[in-house]
Amino acid sequence: MKMLMPKRLLAAVAAVLALLAAATGSSRRVPEAMIDAKQLAGEIQREDDHVTALELAQWIRDRKPGLRVLDVRTDSEFAAFHVPSAERMPLESLVTLRPAAGETLVIYSEGGTHAAQGWVLLRSRGHEHVYFLRGGLLDWMDDVMSPTVQSTSDSASAHVASLSRYFGGVPRVGVAPSAPAAHATATRDTATAAAAVARLRRRGC
Amino acid sequence: MIAPLSEFGSLGPLGVLVSGFAIGVAFGACLERSGLGNARKLMGQFDLTDLAVFKVMFSAIVTAMLGLFWLSRLGILDLSHVYLPDTFLLPQLAGGAVFGVGFALAGLCPGTSCVAAATGRGDGVAVMLGMLAGVLATGALLPAIQRFYMSTSRGALTLPRLLGIPEGIVILVVVGVALTAFGFTARVERRAASVR
């Protein structure tokens, strides 16, 4: 058998590398994040990107199948208080998260900014069924843990009040949330949690 | 990711200069060893008797292309740190035409003129001086031609991005074309040699 000439050998190496390259496709190890900016902008405009605190409360109470609530705050903040059923998920871990099929992710942070940024990161990686909690934990404290309802008789108010009580909250009737009387009626647990979050409020995010 | 070494700071400013010089010397030496410092050999390209330029340049493209792809894929090279020149359609077409006319007239291109000059060829020195004069003239005229110079900007274009097909497929096609062309040029050169 004739030995391969150097030229032929080089040509063969190039051909093999090219064939492997074609099979590999991309020179990137991590798939490039594809942001369809127009589509995301539409989702944001239509407000399909977030859920309100009451919607999230409803989902948790109804045990919505595949729901995962993700808290992107720090460990100590998570330990101080978190939405029931939430798991802690720093933003760095969030970007490498691979949600299983049928999972619905709800991300929340203190004020909503970090969660909204996490939403963009996850959506840009092609994950659907991702939402963030509008207003963050602050809205959760206001609207679920100590909501102000118009009266106890109409069905909407009764619904909010029952959701609130489910999570150990204290709904108040027609009283402004900052009124001193409201604090008097709050249980000690809720008051502690509210104080923890009130400290966060000054920092935002 | 450790490469490009210059971008990740492992070379240092002096290292960048030294390695740049070494690569330049190696480039010139390879051009010289390929016989590309000789205007006659280069002109063989145009009358299809000697396709050395085509083969040298195309094999350089294939080597660099496969090298960059696989170094990036294996996580050694970060391609986002490799400079990709922008495309300016009309100015670059005009530049290409001027370059082509100069190449055909002089029998040397910028790199090969330096190689020819370094080996003591008078035509190489003349072309090099002409090239430097052209660079100076363009610089001096830049304010007048600035609008055209920056027109029809298309950004940093690559074939995969332009055609919307994976890089690997483009590589397979280019390597396939190169290898076919190498086989074909060998036949053309044999025929030219037998005619002579």
Boltz contact constraints between the chains, C-beta under 6 A:
constraints:
  - contact:
      token1: [A, 11]
      token2: [B, 179]
      max_distance: 6.0
  - contact:
      token1: [A, 14]
      token2: [B, 62]
      max_distance: 6.0
  - contact:
      token1: [A, 14]
      token2: [B, 175]
      max_distance: 6.0
  - contact:
      token1: [A, 17]
      token2: [B, 66]
      max_distance: 6.0
  - contact:
      token1: [A, 18]
      token2: [B, 171]
      max_distance: 6.0
  - contact:
      token1: [A, 18]
      token2: [B, 172]
      max_distance: 6.0
  - contact:
      token1: [A, 18]
      token2: [B, 175]
      max_distance: 6.0
  - contact:
      token1: [A, 21]
      token2: [B, 69]
      max_distance: 6.0
  - contact:
      token1: [A, 21]
      token2: [B, 168]
      max_distance: 6.0
  - contact:
      token1: [A, 21]
      token2: [B, 171]
      max_distance: 6.0
  - contact:
      token1: [A, 22]
      token2: [B, 168]
      max_distance: 6.0
  - contact:
      token1: [A, 22]
      token2: [B, 169]
      max_distance: 6.0
  - contact:
      token1: [A, 22]
      token2: [B, 172]
      max_distance: 6.0
  - contact:
      token1: [A, 24]
      token2: [B, 168]
      max_distance: 6.0
  - contact:
      token1: [A, 25]
      token2: [B, 166]
      max_distance: 6.0
  - contact:
      token1: [A, 25]
      token2: [B, 168]
      max_distance: 6.0
  - contact:
      token1: [A, 26]
      token2: [B, 166]
      max_distance: 6.0
  - contact:
      token1: [A, 26]
      token2: [B, 167]
      max_distance: 6.0
  - contact:
      token1: [A, 27]
      token2: [B, 69]
      max_distance: 6.0
  - contact:
      token1: [A, 27]
      token2: [B, 72]
      max_distance: 6.0
  - contact:
      token1: [A, 27]
      token2: [B, 73]
      max_distance: 6.0
  - contact:
      token1: [A, 27]
      token2: [B, 167]
      max_distance: 6.0
  - contact:
      token1: [A, 29]
      token2: [B, 75]
      max_distance: 6.0
